[in-house]
Amino acid sequence: MVADQSFHHRPTLKQTNKPFKSRHATKGQMRDKAKGRVQRQSIKGATLRKQSRLDRRNAAKLEQKKKRETLVAITRLFTGRNAVPKIVCIIPLCKDNDVLQFVRQLYRCENLPPPTANDLCGSGPVYLTSERQKQTLQLLMPSRNFINILDTAKVADFCVFLVSAEEEVDRFGELCLRAIQSQGVPSVVSVVQHLNQVPVKKRNDVKKSLASFMSYFFPDQDRVHSVDTDTEAQVVMRSLTGQLPKPIHWRDSHPYLLADEVDFAPNPHNPSVGSLKVTGFARGARFSANRLVHLPNYGNFQLEQILSCPLAAPLGSKPDAANTRHGPDMDAQGEVAVLERPDPEKRESLQSENDPDLLANEQTWPTEEELQAAEERVAKMQRDVDAPETDADSKNKKRVPKGTSAYQAAWIVDSDNDEDDEDGDGSGSDSYEDIDDSDEDDAAIEDEEEAEAHPANEDDNNDEYEEVALEDRSSQAGFQDLDPEEEDRQLNEYLARQRAFQNEVEFPDEIDTPLHMPARTRFQRYRGLQNFRRSFWDPFENLPLDYGRIYRFADYRRTRHRVTSDIHVQGVQPGTRITLVLADVPVEAAQEAAAAIGSYTAHRPWIVFGLMQHENKMSVIHFTVTRDAQYTEPVRSKDALILHCGFRRFRVRPLYSQNTPGGKGTNHVHKYERFLRMDQTSVATVFAPIQFGQMPIALYKETADPNEPTLVATGTFMNAEPNRIIAKRIILSGHPFRVNKKSAVVRYMFFQPEDVLWFKPVQLYTKYGRQGHIKESLGTHGYMKCTFDGPMKQQDTVLMNLYKRIFPKWNTELWRDTSDRATMYWLGVPL
């Protein structure tokens, strides 16, 4: 009976006694019960209420209702009797693309007579109305000009990219794709031309290859349409009319208008300026008469009033061919009413800078050297103004018999001119401006050579000869040989720039202590920080005079929220056809606007962008940038670049700093970067007008061809914060001469005992991670005894960090493009 019972061990050897009858458990019992789990502490001051199922369902229903209302508003904007036409931008990416042929195919698929080039020139905007889809398209056909394509893509609802089945996308086409990708992409449709020239067996492979190429820039593009037949063109037409355009948030937060008509009335007191009436459909946010508007290439202007300008008939409603092709007669308008007039008390001023109080600053008398330098600059400017003819003008003229053209005069051999060309510099390029990192701008002023006085010829009074200006073909030449001196100069500049970049990568911020001057004098404006992120630094200490000209906000985030909310409440409703009356517009802007609307090629679209409140004021703005992977040249701080910020363009010299968080508990100090690093996001700082919203940023570098600038970096606008401190760091290095455990004698960091005593409070550190400080000075050659927190090694290096705050320079100016006016001149468009 006993053998049948199995032996059983207890599951645990721990003895459990009868629990004591208490209300509270001990800490040990609570720890054992939790088994390592940690309870999350509730947030103090915040009431966390658990939502019920009914509350969650109600919140989801409200969100769904909001999205439906937004969708209905967008749908009503492009449908109905007074619908706003969809803007379609047709961009050719290859040289053999034919934009006019593609437009004719769209007309044929809608059973409309195809237009000719003569019909499209001088007839205003090009409208295409689809009776099947009840939609109207406004076609924009920019020429292969970089700025024209960018401005057209900024206002387009759809971008149609034309590619070729025979030729690849050239360098200019890829530049346009990357630029549009960086500034915001609308809805995209890809179309291939000349596919009928490819054998039938290879057509699918060509379309797959082109679709793969376009999906690299636009991942949502999974196919490329062909328009060889009317059926295929109808598919493209349904894609343009059937879907709603994709929103671009930075553009939709600002009001903008694509001009259909312009009318200029000169000022009787000043004929160089006048009132410009711009008519078109209001898009984006609401236009307000109290706010400023921006014209690309010309700046900001005030509004005199906003007029209603309804159409007498819907777009494309007339049955005749002319009106069906180009829209209704624009002269026949409905009743015109004044929608808004500016309020004198709320009207935005054109003043963008503050007037600094010079008496509130420290007054210093200029030195003799500064007075002499100023007199030399004034004398040089006076010589430039008084000079009747420069060397370039004299070299471009030649004395030839009467009746000889400029082309024939270029072939006439002149021995004197040839000798002058061989002995001269032979180069007209500007010298490279090396910008030092010091506070003073030591820009070297080069003396210009005086033009040689040519003796008077005996045949001056002879009527058989005359002077003819030679044709300047320097811009048409693809290559030009430089002088050996110019080649050596450019090579030395390139090698010096490469060496500086390599030294910055290998030894960041390390510099040598000068021998010819005391270190306490050379680095007197630098300071030591015990902790770079937390040591106190007064943001209002030793500010330059330019900081008295800017505007600052007490709370930038709160102001941004208020301004962006008001732009959607006050003003003219989007979708209304209005007339903006701009005040004091230059006559050149009116002439360019008339030429832009009068021809469908060789012009950029005439766009008026509305500004939010305070967006005309200058301040210190910051934006995050990332270098373009295809640009491999060193990008140094203060290099001249072109800044594309939303719809505005400036010529700037930005400062780069590290993109480190500067929130609560930090001193808002950020390290200055001498070069823009690859694969690293940095912060660029410039003086520029204030922005609100997530504006796209693109930095370009000008090249010999103004139509093909180089994309350097892209990014996003961050904020306008003048209190952000950019600290330039320098590292002084020393070598351990003698080492005795935690003590060492360091040399080569300083060369005078006074410098050792001056920098004695600054903390030291080594490359092997030791921390220390200067104990005393030894001898008269700058040797010093230092102690560290651990044993030192002989091969270690002693370092000292010094910091100085730097500020951007006031060199921001509006970038103006003049290449388009030259194009219009050669095409015969009146200016």
FENMOFEN-V428384 format. One record per residue. SS is DSSP state (h for helix, s for strand, l for the rest). PHI is phi in whole degrees, 0 to 359 (* if undefined). PSI is psi in degrees with one decimal (* if undefined). Layout:
ss->(SS | SS)
phi->(PHI | PHI)
psi->(PSI | PSI)
This chain:
ss->(l | l | l | l | l | l | l | l | l | l | l | l | l | l | l | l | l | l | l | l | l | l | l | l | l | l | h | h | h | h | h | h | h | h | l | l | l | l | l | l | l | l | l | l | l | l | l | l | l | l | l | l | h | h | h | h | h | h | h | h | h | h | h | h | h | h | h | h | h | h | h | h | h | h | h | h | h | h | l | l | l | l | l | l | l | s | s | s | s | s | s | s | l | l | l | l | l | l | h | h | h | h | h | h | h | h | h | h | h | l | l | l | l | l | l | l | h | h | h | h | l | l | l | l | l | s | s | s | s | s | l | l | l | l | s | s | s | s | s | s | l | l | l | l | l | h | h | h | h | h | h | h | h | h | h | l | l | s | s | s | s | s | s | s | l | l | l | l | l | l | h | h | h | h | h | h | h | h | h | h | h | h | h | l | l | l | s | s | s | s | s | s | s | l | h | h | h | l | l | h | h | h | h | h | h | h | h | h | h | h | h | h | h | h | h | h | h | l | l | l | l | l | l | l | s | s | l | l | l | h | h | h | h | h | h | h | h | h | h | h | h | h | l | l | l | l | l | l | h | h | h | h | l | l | s | s | s | s | l | l | s | s | s | s | s | s | l | l | l | l | l | l | s | s | s | s | s | s | s | s | s | s | s | s | l | l | s | l | l | l | l | l | s | s | s | l | l | l | s | s | s | l | s | s | s | s | s | s | l | l | s | l | l | l | l | l | l | l | l | l | h | h | h | h | h | h | l | l | l | l | l | l | s | l | l | l | l | s | s | s | s | l | l | l | l | l | l | l | l | l | l | l | l | l | l | l | l | h | h | h | l | l | l | l | l | l | l | h | h | h | h | h | h | h | h | h | h | h | h | h | h | h | h | h | h | h | l | l | l | l | h | h | h | h | h | l | s | s | s | s | s | l | l | l | l | h | h | h | h | l | l | l | l | l | h | h | h | h | h | h | h | h | h | l | l | l | l | l | l | l | l | l | l | l | l | l | l | l | l | l | l | l | l | l | l | l | l | l | l | l | l | l | l | l | l | l | l | l | l | l | l | l | l | l | s | s | s | s | s | l | l | l | l | l | l | l | l | l | l | l | l | l | l | h | h | h | h | h | h | h | h | h | h | h | h | h | h | h | h | h | h | h | h | h | h | h | l | l | l | s | s | l | l | l | l | l | l | l | h | h | h | h | l | l | l | l | s | l | l | l | l | l | l | l | l | l | l | l | l | l | l | l | l | l | h | h | h | h | l | l | l | l | l | l | l | h | h | h | h | h | h | h | h | h | h | h | l | l | l | l | l | s | l | l | l | l | s | s | s | s | s | s | s | s | s | s | h | h | h | h | h | h | h | h | h | h | h | h | l | l | l | l | l | l | l | l | s | s | s | s | l | l | l | l | l | l | l | s | s | s | s | s | s | s | s | s | s | l | l | l | l | l | l | l | l | s | l | l | l | l | s | s | s | s | s | l | l | s | s | s | s | s | l | l | s | s | s | s | l | l | l | l | l | l | l | l | l | l | s | s | s | s | s | l | s | l | l | l | l | l | l | s | s | s | s | s | s | s | s | l | l | l | l | l | l | s | s | s | s | s | s | l | l | l | l | l | l | l | l | s | s | s | s | s | s | s | s | s | s | s | l | l | l | l | s | s | s | s | s | s | s | s | s | s | s | s | s | s | s | s | l | l | s | s | s | s | s | l | l | l | l | l | h | h | h | h | h | h | l | l | l | l | l | s | s | s | l | l | l | l | s | s | s | s | s | s | s | s | l | l | l | l | s | s | s | s | s | s | l | l | l | l | l | l | l | l | s | s | s | s | s | s | s | s | s | s | l | l | l | l | l | l | s | s | l | l | l | l | h | h | h | h | h | h | h | h | l | l | l | l | l)
phi->(* | 286 | 292 | 288 | 280 | 276 | 278 | 229 | 272 | 290 | 295 | 213 | 267 | 282 | 280 | 248 | 269 | 291 | 297 | 285 | 280 | 234 | 282 | 247 | 275 | 282 | 297 | 295 | 295 | 294 | 292 | 293 | 289 | 289 | 56 | 91 | 285 | 247 | 279 | 287 | 283 | 287 | 285 | 287 | 83 | 249 | 265 | 261 | 249 | 287 | 282 | 278 | 295 | 293 | 294 | 295 | 293 | 292 | 297 | 294 | 292 | 294 | 294 | 295 | 296 | 296 | 294 | 294 | 297 | 296 | 294 | 293 | 296 | 292 | 294 | 293 | 295 | 252 | 231 | 107 | 291 | 255 | 288 | 277 | 291 | 281 | 272 | 245 | 258 | 254 | 245 | 277 | 261 | 238 | 288 | 267 | 288 | 245 | 291 | 296 | 294 | 295 | 295 | 298 | 293 | 294 | 292 | 293 | 290 | 260 | 60 | 245 | 294 | 292 | 278 | 250 | 296 | 292 | 291 | 278 | 275 | 73 | 242 | 83 | 296 | 257 | 248 | 229 | 255 | 260 | 289 | 288 | 269 | 56 | 228 | 236 | 247 | 254 | 268 | 245 | 236 | 287 | 283 | 281 | 237 | 297 | 293 | 299 | 292 | 296 | 295 | 292 | 292 | 290 | 252 | 281 | 273 | 225 | 246 | 258 | 263 | 266 | 240 | 245 | 275 | 254 | 244 | 278 | 291 | 280 | 296 | 295 | 296 | 294 | 298 | 294 | 296 | 292 | 291 | 293 | 295 | 280 | 264 | 119 | 255 | 283 | 293 | 243 | 229 | 257 | 229 | 253 | 248 | 61 | 286 | 289 | 278 | 267 | 303 | 298 | 291 | 257 | 293 | 296 | 294 | 293 | 294 | 294 | 294 | 292 | 295 | 294 | 294 | 289 | 290 | 293 | 271 | 232 | 299 | 280 | 271 | 253 | 207 | 238 | 276 | 247 | 234 | 286 | 239 | 293 | 295 | 291 | 293 | 293 | 296 | 294 | 295 | 293 | 294 | 280 | 262 | 274 | 252 | 274 | 291 | 284 | 286 | 244 | 295 | 292 | 283 | 288 | 278 | 239 | 284 | 211 | 213 | 266 | 288 | 258 | 218 | 223 | 214 | 243 | 238 | 293 | 284 | 296 | 276 | 219 | 294 | 287 | 231 | 184 | 264 | 248 | 262 | 242 | 247 | 176 | 271 | 287 | 229 | 75 | 274 | 270 | 280 | 234 | 289 | 276 | 258 | 274 | 236 | 241 | 252 | 304 | 85 | 230 | 102 | 257 | 217 | 269 | 258 | 277 | 190 | 239 | 250 | 279 | 220 | 288 | 281 | 290 | 213 | 299 | 296 | 75 | 277 | 281 | 281 | 290 | 294 | 296 | 285 | 294 | 279 | 244 | 87 | 284 | 290 | 286 | 280 | 274 | 248 | 276 | 286 | 256 | 228 | 275 | 275 | 211 | 235 | 291 | 272 | 303 | 279 | 255 | 291 | 287 | 271 | 280 | 291 | 250 | 229 | 277 | 263 | 291 | 274 | 291 | 286 | 278 | 258 | 286 | 265 | 231 | 274 | 294 | 280 | 296 | 295 | 293 | 295 | 293 | 296 | 294 | 295 | 294 | 295 | 296 | 295 | 294 | 297 | 294 | 295 | 294 | 288 | 282 | 293 | 285 | 206 | 268 | 296 | 296 | 292 | 291 | 286 | 274 | 246 | 217 | 271 | 222 | 298 | 296 | 93 | 277 | 280 | 294 | 293 | 289 | 293 | 292 | 268 | 282 | 280 | 235 | 296 | 295 | 292 | 295 | 295 | 296 | 292 | 288 | 278 | 280 | 287 | 74 | 220 | 248 | 281 | 286 | 288 | 287 | 265 | 273 | 262 | 280 | 276 | 287 | 287 | 279 | 271 | 270 | 280 | 284 | 262 | 272 | 283 | 276 | 285 | 285 | 290 | 289 | 278 | 278 | 295 | 293 | 275 | 292 | 262 | 296 | 275 | 285 | 283 | 275 | 237 | 205 | 265 | 242 | 282 | 286 | 286 | 271 | 253 | 294 | 285 | 274 | 286 | 279 | 212 | 219 | 287 | 256 | 293 | 301 | 295 | 292 | 297 | 295 | 296 | 294 | 294 | 296 | 295 | 296 | 293 | 295 | 293 | 293 | 294 | 296 | 293 | 292 | 295 | 292 | 287 | 280 | 233 | 294 | 69 | 276 | 227 | 264 | 288 | 292 | 265 | 274 | 213 | 294 | 293 | 291 | 273 | 293 | 246 | 288 | 268 | 267 | 221 | 259 | 238 | 290 | 222 | 295 | 270 | 232 | 293 | 291 | 217 | 290 | 289 | 257 | 270 | 53 | 284 | 287 | 293 | 296 | 288 | 278 | 262 | 263 | 249 | 225 | 251 | 292 | 215 | 293 | 295 | 293 | 295 | 298 | 295 | 292 | 291 | 291 | 282 | 289 | 291 | 261 | 247 | 258 | 127 | 278 | 295 | 297 | 96 | 272 | 275 | 230 | 234 | 267 | 256 | 266 | 259 | 56 | 267 | 297 | 294 | 296 | 295 | 294 | 295 | 292 | 296 | 295 | 290 | 292 | 280 | 280 | 221 | 270 | 234 | 59 | 206 | 264 | 295 | 270 | 240 | 242 | 254 | 270 | 258 | 281 | 296 | 74 | 283 | 264 | 279 | 275 | 202 | 266 | 251 | 232 | 213 | 279 | 227 | 227 | 295 | 287 | 293 | 274 | 261 | 252 | 286 | 295 | 247 | 263 | 299 | 74 | 286 | 287 | 223 | 256 | 261 | 260 | 244 | 66 | 258 | 243 | 228 | 224 | 259 | 228 | 229 | 284 | 261 | 250 | 217 | 288 | 270 | 252 | 293 | 231 | 263 | 291 | 95 | 247 | 267 | 62 | 254 | 228 | 284 | 284 | 247 | 288 | 230 | 280 | 282 | 277 | 58 | 210 | 276 | 239 | 246 | 260 | 233 | 213 | 275 | 200 | 298 | 292 | 234 | 230 | 100 | 275 | 284 | 285 | 237 | 216 | 249 | 238 | 247 | 289 | 238 | 297 | 264 | 295 | 276 | 228 | 291 | 262 | 284 | 262 | 205 | 228 | 182 | 219 | 296 | 257 | 194 | 241 | 228 | 291 | 277 | 290 | 263 | 256 | 254 | 274 | 254 | 236 | 240 | 265 | 246 | 225 | 246 | 294 | 275 | 226 | 236 | 224 | 56 | 272 | 246 | 209 | 261 | 251 | 228 | 72 | 275 | 227 | 234 | 221 | 295 | 295 | 293 | 296 | 293 | 294 | 261 | 296 | 291 | 283 | 284 | 250 | 207 | 239 | 289 | 265 | 95 | 271 | 246 | 198 | 207 | 280 | 264 | 198 | 263 | 238 | 72 | 243 | 246 | 90 | 288 | 212 | 263 | 233 | 241 | 231 | 275 | 197 | 297 | 266 | 244 | 292 | 274 | 283 | 234 | 266 | 232 | 222 | 263 | 232 | 230 | 214 | 279 | 238 | 232 | 290 | 267 | 277 | 233 | 281 | 218 | 292 | 276 | 245 | 261 | 251 | 291 | 291 | 293 | 295 | 296 | 295 | 294 | 288 | 273 | 84 | 282 | 293 | 257)
psi->(-37.8 | -33.4 | -26.5 | -19.8 | 131.6 | 148.7 | 136.9 | 125.2 | 153.4 | 144.8 | -23.5 | 152.1 | -2.5 | 130.0 | 132.2 | 115.3 | 170.7 | 125.3 | 145.6 | 142.6 | 83.7 | 158.8 | -34.0 | 143.0 | 154.9 | 168.1 | -37.6 | -41.7 | -38.6 | -37.4 | -41.0 | -34.1 | -36.1 | -29.9 | 42.8 | -9.5 | 140.9 | 129.0 | 133.2 | 132.3 | 138.3 | 149.4 | 128.7 | 138.9 | -7.3 | 132.8 | 110.0 | 111.4 | 127.2 | 123.7 | 141.1 | 173.7 | -36.4 | -38.0 | -42.0 | -38.6 | -37.3 | -41.6 | -41.2 | -35.0 | -39.7 | -39.5 | -39.8 | -39.9 | -39.5 | -41.8 | -38.1 | -41.3 | -39.7 | -41.4 | -40.0 | -38.9 | -41.4 | -39.1 | -42.0 | -25.7 | -33.2 | 5.4 | 159.6 | -177.6 | -43.2 | 44.8 | 151.9 | 130.4 | 146.1 | 132.0 | 120.8 | 120.0 | 124.0 | 112.2 | 117.3 | 129.3 | -12.7 | 159.6 | -27.3 | 8.7 | 138.8 | 103.7 | -40.6 | -35.7 | -40.1 | -39.1 | -40.1 | -36.6 | -36.3 | -37.7 | -39.2 | -36.4 | -17.3 | 12.4 | 40.3 | 149.2 | 129.2 | 140.5 | 161.8 | 172.2 | -35.8 | -32.2 | -33.8 | -20.4 | 131.3 | 18.2 | 14.7 | -159.1 | 152.5 | 115.5 | 143.0 | 117.1 | 127.4 | 112.4 | -27.1 | -47.3 | -5.3 | 45.9 | 154.1 | 132.3 | 136.3 | 114.4 | 128.7 | 126.2 | 79.9 | 153.0 | 175.4 | 66.3 | 133.5 | -49.5 | -37.8 | -43.2 | -40.4 | -45.6 | -35.2 | -40.5 | -23.3 | -27.7 | -2.8 | 143.5 | -31.2 | 140.0 | 118.6 | 113.9 | 120.9 | 124.1 | 163.9 | 145.6 | -9.7 | -35.3 | 149.4 | 163.1 | 123.6 | -175.8 | -38.8 | -38.8 | -41.7 | -36.0 | -41.7 | -38.9 | -44.3 | -34.7 | -43.4 | -35.3 | -34.0 | -27.1 | -6.0 | 125.9 | 121.2 | -168.4 | 135.6 | 138.1 | 126.2 | 132.5 | 133.9 | 136.2 | 164.1 | 28.0 | -23.3 | -13.9 | -10.2 | 143.5 | 151.3 | -37.2 | -21.3 | 0.2 | -41.6 | -37.7 | -37.8 | -42.5 | -37.9 | -38.8 | -43.1 | -36.6 | -37.8 | -38.0 | -43.9 | -31.9 | -17.9 | -38.2 | -36.0 | 95.6 | -23.1 | -2.1 | 108.7 | -2.5 | 159.9 | 126.3 | 149.9 | 145.1 | 35.0 | -27.3 | 166.5 | -32.5 | -42.0 | -34.1 | -32.2 | -32.0 | -41.6 | -39.6 | -38.9 | -32.8 | -33.9 | -33.4 | -23.2 | -25.8 | 157.4 | 144.0 | 148.1 | 132.1 | 149.9 | 112.6 | -42.0 | -31.3 | -40.8 | -17.0 | -5.4 | 144.7 | 142.4 | 159.4 | 129.1 | 120.2 | 132.1 | -30.9 | 149.7 | 147.1 | 128.9 | 131.1 | 108.1 | 152.3 | 126.8 | -28.3 | -26.8 | 95.0 | -15.6 | -16.4 | 167.8 | -169.9 | 129.1 | 121.0 | 121.2 | 123.1 | 137.4 | -176.4 | 130.4 | 131.4 | 167.2 | -127.6 | -167.6 | 136.6 | 135.7 | 136.6 | -16.6 | -10.4 | 161.6 | 161.5 | 155.1 | 130.7 | 119.4 | 136.2 | -13.0 | -15.2 | -155.2 | 148.7 | 158.1 | 158.1 | 133.8 | -40.0 | 166.6 | 122.6 | 147.8 | 142.4 | 70.2 | 152.0 | 145.0 | -27.8 | 154.5 | 159.3 | 128.2 | 19.1 | -21.8 | 141.1 | -18.9 | 159.5 | -39.0 | -45.8 | -30.7 | -31.3 | -43.0 | 15.5 | -176.3 | 172.8 | 117.6 | -12.6 | -25.7 | 100.2 | 162.9 | -158.0 | 138.1 | 130.0 | 153.1 | 116.5 | -43.1 | 145.2 | 147.4 | 143.4 | 123.1 | -29.6 | -28.7 | -1.3 | 134.6 | 137.1 | 153.6 | -5.6 | 123.0 | -6.9 | 151.0 | 158.3 | 104.8 | 147.2 | 101.2 | -25.9 | -16.5 | -6.5 | 172.0 | 129.7 | 127.6 | 142.2 | 135.0 | 148.6 | 171.7 | -37.0 | -39.8 | -38.7 | -40.8 | -40.9 | -37.9 | -40.2 | -38.2 | -39.1 | -41.9 | -41.6 | -38.1 | -42.7 | -38.0 | -38.5 | -37.9 | -36.6 | -40.2 | -16.0 | 118.5 | -27.2 | 133.5 | 173.4 | -36.9 | -38.4 | -39.2 | -33.6 | -24.0 | 4.7 | 146.4 | 143.2 | 116.4 | 163.2 | 153.0 | 144.2 | -5.6 | 131.3 | 168.6 | -34.3 | -40.7 | -33.7 | -27.3 | -21.8 | -7.7 | 124.8 | 128.7 | 111.3 | -37.7 | -41.6 | -36.0 | -41.5 | -38.4 | -37.7 | -36.3 | -34.9 | -21.5 | -173.2 | -40.2 | 16.7 | 133.3 | 12.1 | 149.3 | 148.7 | 148.3 | 131.3 | 107.3 | 117.6 | 120.5 | 157.6 | -4.6 | 172.8 | -37.9 | 136.3 | 96.7 | 69.0 | 121.4 | 129.9 | 117.0 | 136.2 | 131.5 | 140.3 | 137.4 | 143.9 | 133.9 | 136.6 | 117.0 | 132.8 | 149.3 | 136.8 | 149.6 | -22.8 | 25.9 | -37.5 | 1.8 | 129.7 | -5.5 | -9.2 | 156.1 | 162.6 | 130.5 | 133.1 | 124.1 | 155.1 | 134.4 | 104.4 | 20.3 | -35.2 | -22.1 | -18.3 | 135.1 | -23.0 | 144.3 | 125.8 | 139.1 | 160.9 | 155.2 | -36.0 | -42.0 | -37.6 | -43.7 | -39.5 | -46.2 | -36.4 | -43.2 | -38.4 | -41.6 | -44.7 | -38.3 | -38.4 | -40.0 | -40.0 | -40.3 | -39.8 | -40.1 | -39.3 | -36.5 | -33.9 | -43.0 | -42.4 | 78.0 | 129.2 | 4.2 | 131.0 | 164.3 | 141.1 | 129.7 | 149.7 | -25.5 | -7.3 | 154.0 | 145.9 | -32.0 | -21.8 | -42.0 | -37.2 | 37.6 | -21.7 | 0.8 | 156.9 | 159.8 | 144.8 | 131.1 | -38.2 | 119.2 | -32.0 | -19.2 | -11.0 | 140.8 | 137.6 | 116.3 | 118.6 | -14.1 | 18.1 | 126.3 | 50.0 | 144.1 | 171.8 | -28.4 | -25.9 | -13.5 | -8.2 | -9.6 | 171.2 | 144.9 | 155.8 | 144.8 | -36.5 | 102.4 | -39.5 | -41.9 | -40.0 | -40.5 | -41.8 | -40.6 | -42.4 | -43.4 | -23.7 | -36.1 | -25.9 | -21.4 | 5.8 | -47.3 | 134.9 | -169.6 | 137.9 | 134.6 | 148.0 | -6.6 | 139.4 | 115.9 | 170.8 | 119.1 | 127.8 | 107.7 | 140.8 | 142.9 | 51.9 | 134.5 | 151.5 | -27.5 | -38.3 | -39.9 | -39.8 | -40.7 | -37.3 | -41.6 | -39.5 | -32.8 | -40.2 | -24.2 | -10.7 | 146.7 | -6.6 | 167.4 | 33.7 | 157.3 | 151.8 | 144.9 | 110.1 | 140.8 | 119.9 | 136.2 | 143.6 | 148.9 | 174.4 | 137.7 | 0.1 | 0.7 | -10.9 | 142.3 | 142.0 | -176.4 | 111.7 | 152.1 | 143.6 | 142.8 | 135.7 | 150.4 | 131.9 | 144.9 | 137.7 | -25.4 | -8.1 | 115.4 | -6.1 | 152.1 | 136.6 | 108.3 | 150.9 | 143.6 | 12.1 | 142.3 | 123.4 | 165.1 | 122.5 | 118.6 | 104.8 | 94.6 | -116.3 | 7.8 | 152.0 | 135.2 | 156.7 | 116.5 | 166.9 | 84.6 | 154.1 | 140.1 | 141.0 | 167.2 | 144.8 | 75.8 | 145.8 | 139.6 | 65.2 | -149.5 | 134.2 | -2.7 | 164.6 | 5.0 | 35.0 | 133.7 | 140.9 | 135.7 | 139.9 | 124.9 | -29.2 | 149.4 | 114.9 | 153.0 | 143.9 | 37.4 | 132.5 | 126.5 | 171.7 | 124.2 | 140.0 | 130.7 | 165.2 | 121.3 | 166.2 | 151.3 | 145.1 | 153.9 | 135.3 | 172.3 | 78.3 | 135.7 | 145.9 | 138.7 | 132.8 | 127.4 | 151.7 | 130.9 | 143.7 | -177.0 | -32.8 | 109.8 | -16.2 | -8.5 | 69.4 | 162.2 | 126.7 | 120.1 | -48.6 | 158.5 | 159.0 | -158.6 | 144.9 | 137.0 | -67.2 | 177.1 | 93.3 | 100.0 | -16.4 | -1.9 | 123.2 | 123.0 | 112.4 | 123.4 | 127.7 | 136.5 | 147.4 | 120.3 | 131.2 | 146.0 | 161.2 | 129.5 | 118.4 | -48.0 | 139.4 | 131.7 | 88.3 | -110.8 | -1.5 | 146.9 | 149.9 | 118.9 | 138.5 | 172.3 | 0.8 | -41.1 | 161.1 | 7.5 | 140.9 | -28.3 | -34.6 | -34.7 | -43.8 | -33.1 | -42.5 | 18.0 | -37.5 | -14.3 | 139.6 | 147.6 | 158.7 | 165.3 | 166.3 | -16.2 | 8.4 | 13.6 | 147.7 | 141.6 | -171.0 | 164.8 | 131.3 | -48.2 | 167.3 | 143.9 | 126.6 | -163.6 | 9.1 | 17.7 | 10.8 | 149.9 | 147.2 | 127.9 | 148.0 | 145.6 | 170.4 | 5.0 | 174.1 | 137.8 | 158.0 | 150.0 | -31.4 | 4.8 | 165.3 | 131.6 | 132.8 | 153.7 | 128.2 | 131.9 | 145.8 | 149.0 | 137.2 | 136.5 | 157.1 | 150.5 | 157.8 | 148.9 | 76.5 | 17.8 | 131.7 | 153.9 | 127.7 | 127.5 | 132.7 | 121.8 | -2.7 | -30.9 | -35.1 | -36.3 | -38.4 | -42.6 | -33.0 | -44.6 | -23.0 | -0.3 | 14.0 | 128.6 | 137.7 | *)
